[in-house]
Amino acid sequence: MTGLDTHAKAKSLPPRTGRTVALLGWAITYLDEPLDTGDAFMLYEQRTDSGGTIPPHREDNHEAFYILEGVFEIEVEGEAKRYEVGDFLAIQPGVLHSVRNVGPGWGRIMTVVSPGSQHQRFFDTLGEPHNADADPPPLTEPPDFERIARVAEANGIHFVPPPEAGA
């Protein structure tokens, strides 16, 4: 079966065709959604330009990253490490981490979270529908941290306030 069919015995998507949202300078393309997996997990590809960042946060779920393209710095509990194409990292619930594209251009990460419904609600609430084949819009001003943190908390994601938000 090919296309965006859900509730099927098999699901297949051509490259850059899944349902996509743009959020904080990232394009997030849903590949296997919680509705498809009984909320066992969510599999998605996230893509951002050089400098794209996911701020420090903890989650109530398991999360794993597989680097598809580019170079990322992922900080786990205060220890930063570079990850390149083919590198894998799994993070247990409750572990503080952040992600930053430190390469010279676009980077892509295949990500799985388990369970997946909380991440999907977070993305759907804050993200804007986006063409999976288009670059996400860059951030042009600081994001509304209070709103992001409020939506995140409701979905098991706990962001650390940036210094200016905590002042």
Protein Blocks (a to p, Z undefined) as FASTA:
>chain_A
ZZjdehiabdcddehkbccddeehiacddfbdfklnoomaccddddddehiacdddddfb
dcddddfbdcddddeehiacdddehiacdddehiacddddfbfbdcddddddddfklmmm
mmmmmmccddfkbccdddfbdcdfklmmmmmmmnopacdddfklmZZ
